[in-house]
Amino acid sequence: MAGETIQTATDPAGLAALISRAADQKAGGKPGLPPVNKWNPPFCGDLDMEIRADGTWFYMGTPIGRQPLVRLFSTVLRKDEDGKTYLVTPVEKVGIRVEDAPFLAVEMSRSTRDGQQVLTFRTNVGDVVEASAEHPIRFVIEGENSELKPYLLVRGRLEALVSRPVMYDLVELGETVDIDGVSMFAIRSAGEVFPVMPASELETLSHD
C-alpha cells in the first residue's frame, strides 16, 4: 500500500528496501540507465535525502560516503514538471531535496569532429555527456558578485552544474558571436552556439 511505503521510506529500513529495488531494476534491465521517464508509480512521500550544491548526497543529515550507492541512486533520479526531483522505481516515487543541481560537472575535454569543436563533460556520478543540441549548456549570472554558473542538461530535466574549475576552462574557450544583431560572448560545441552574455557585459563577470 502507498501508506505503508510512506511510513517506511523515511527510515533506514525503508531506504534499504528502496536501494534493493533500484539495484534490482539496474541488474534486470539492459546496461545503461533504467527508463524512469516511462514509469508512472504513485507518490509515496518525501525521503530525508538532499543533494548539496557541491554534489554531496546526504541521508538523514549524514553524507552518503559510498560512491557506488550514490551512483545507483543517480540512475533513478527524475525531475518532473512540478520542478521537484524524485527517486523513481516502477512501484514508487519519493521526493528528495536538491540545493542547486542534482549533478556536478567535474571534468571537461575538448575534441574536434568534422572540423567542429566538441566539448564533453564528466559528472560526479559518472555520466559522460557531449554539449550539443540534445544536451545544451545554459548560463546563469547571479549574486552581488555577478557569479557565472553554467548548467549542462544531462538527461530528462536533470542538469549538472559546471564546477568552478571547469567553468574557468570553459570560459577560456568562449568567443564573440553575432546573434540576431547582438554581439554575444558564447561557447560552441557540436555545431551549436550557447550564448553566455552580451559581449559588452563581459567585464562584469566575477572571477572570485
C-alpha positions in Angstrom: 0.0 0.0 0.0 1.1 3.6 -0.6 0.6 4.5 3.0 2.9 1.7 4.2 5.6 3.0 1.8 5.3 6.5 3.1 5.9 5.2 6.6 9.0 3.1 5.8 10.6 5.2 3.1 11.8 7.7 5.6 13.7 5.3 7.9 16.9 3.3 7.3 14.9 0.1 6.6 12.8 1.8 4.0 16.0 3.2 2.4 17.5 -0.2 2.3 14.4 -1.5 0.6 14.5 1.3 -1.9 18.1 0.6 -2.6 17.3 -3.1 -3.2 14.5 -2.2 -5.7 16.7 0.3 -7.5 19.5 -2.3 -7.7 17.1 -5.0 -9.0 15.9 -2.6 -11.7 19.5 -1.9 -12.8 20.5 -5.6 -12.8 17.4 -6.7 -14.5 17.5 -4.3 -17.4 19.9 -3.7 -20.2 23.2 -2.0 -19.5 22.7 1.7 -19.0 20.0 3.8 -17.4 16.6 2.5 -16.3 13.7 4.0 -18.2 12.5 6.2 -15.3 10.6 8.6 -17.7 8.3 5.8 -18.7 7.3 4.8 -15.2 4.2 6.3 -13.5 4.2 5.0 -9.9 2.3 6.6 -7.1 3.9 9.3 -5.0 4.9 7.7 -1.7 6.1 10.7 0.4 9.4 12.6 0.9 12.7 11.0 1.8 15.1 12.8 4.1 17.7 13.0 1.4 19.4 16.0 0.0 21.9 16.7 -2.8 24.0 19.7 -1.8 25.4 22.3 -4.2 28.8 20.7 -4.1 27.4 17.4 -5.3 27.4 15.6 -1.9 24.5 13.4 -1.1 23.1 13.4 2.4 20.7 11.0 4.0 19.1 12.0 7.4 21.7 14.7 7.8 24.7 12.3 7.2 26.8 12.3 4.0 26.5 9.1 1.9 30.1 8.1 1.6 29.7 5.1 -0.7 30.1 6.4 -4.2 28.6 3.2 -5.8 25.4 3.8 -3.8 25.3 7.5 -4.9 25.7 6.4 -8.5 22.9 3.8 -8.1 20.5 6.5 -6.7 21.5 8.9 -9.5 20.3 6.4 -12.1 16.7 6.5 -10.8 16.5 10.3 -10.4 13.8 12.2 -12.2 12.8 15.8 -12.2 9.1 16.3 -13.0 7.1 19.1 -14.5 6.4 20.4 -10.9 10.0 21.3 -10.6 10.7 18.7 -7.9 13.2 15.9 -8.0 12.3 12.3 -7.2 13.8 8.8 -6.8 11.6 6.6 -9.0 11.1 2.9 -9.3 8.3 1.1 -11.1 6.3 0.9 -7.9 7.0 4.1 -6.0 8.2 7.7 -6.3 9.7 9.5 -3.4 10.7 13.2 -3.2 14.2 14.4 -2.3 15.7 17.9 -1.9 18.2 19.4 -4.3 20.0 22.5 -3.2 21.1 23.5 -6.7 21.6 20.9 -9.5 21.5 17.2 -8.9 24.8 16.6 -10.7 28.2 18.4 -10.8 30.3 18.5 -14.0 33.8 17.9 -12.7 35.8 17.4 -15.9 35.7 18.7 -19.5 37.6 17.5 -22.6 37.8 19.3 -25.9 38.0 17.5 -29.2 37.3 18.1 -32.9 34.8 16.3 -35.1 34.1 17.2 -38.7 36.1 20.4 -38.1 33.9 21.5 -35.2 34.8 21.8 -31.5 33.1 19.2 -29.3 33.0 19.7 -25.5 32.5 16.5 -23.4 31.8 16.6 -19.7 32.0 14.0 -16.9 29.8 14.3 -13.9 30.5 13.4 -10.3 28.3 10.3 -10.7 29.9 9.0 -13.9 27.8 10.4 -16.7 29.7 11.4 -19.8 27.8 14.0 -21.9 28.6 16.0 -25.0 27.3 19.5 -25.1 25.0 19.6 -28.1 21.5 20.4 -29.3 20.2 17.5 -27.2 22.4 18.5 -24.2 22.6 22.3 -24.2 24.5 24.5 -21.8 22.7 27.4 -20.2 24.3 30.2 -18.3 23.0 32.0 -15.2 24.6 35.1 -13.7 23.6 35.6 -10.1 24.5 37.3 -6.8 26.1 40.6 -6.0 29.4 39.5 -7.5 27.8 38.5 -10.8 28.8 34.9 -10.5 28.6 32.9 -13.7 27.0 29.5 -13.3 26.8 27.2 -16.4 24.4 24.2 -16.4 24.6 21.2 -18.7 21.4 19.2 -19.5 22.3 15.6 -18.7 19.0 13.7 -19.2 15.4 14.4 -18.9 15.1 17.7 -16.9 18.2 16.8 -14.9 21.2 19.2 -15.1 24.8 19.3 -14.0 26.2 22.5 -12.5 29.6 23.0 -14.1 32.1 23.2 -11.2 34.1 26.3 -10.7 37.5 25.0 -12.0 35.8 23.5 -15.1 33.9 26.8 -15.6 37.1 28.7 -15.9 38.4 26.3 -18.6 35.0 26.6 -20.4 35.1 30.4 -20.4 38.6 30.3 -21.9 37.0 28.7 -25.0 34.5 31.5 -25.4 34.3 33.7 -28.5 32.3 36.7 -29.7 29.4 35.7 -32.0 26.8 37.8 -33.7 23.3 36.6 -32.6 20.3 38.4 -34.0 22.4 41.5 -34.5 23.8 41.5 -30.9 27.4 40.8 -30.2 27.4 37.9 -27.7 30.1 36.1 -25.8 29.3 32.4 -26.5 30.6 28.8 -26.4 30.5 26.4 -29.4 30.1 22.7 -29.2 29.0 20.1 -31.7 27.8 22.7 -34.1 25.7 24.6 -31.6 26.3 28.0 -30.2 25.4 28.6 -26.5 25.3 32.3 -25.6 26.8 33.3 -22.3 26.1 37.1 -22.1 26.3 40.2 -24.3 30.0 40.9 -25.1 29.6 44.4 -23.7 28.9 42.9 -20.3 31.8 40.6 -20.2 33.8 42.8 -17.9 31.2 42.3 -15.1 31.9 38.6 -14.9 33.1 37.6 -11.5 36.4 35.6 -11.3 36.5 35.5 -7.5 
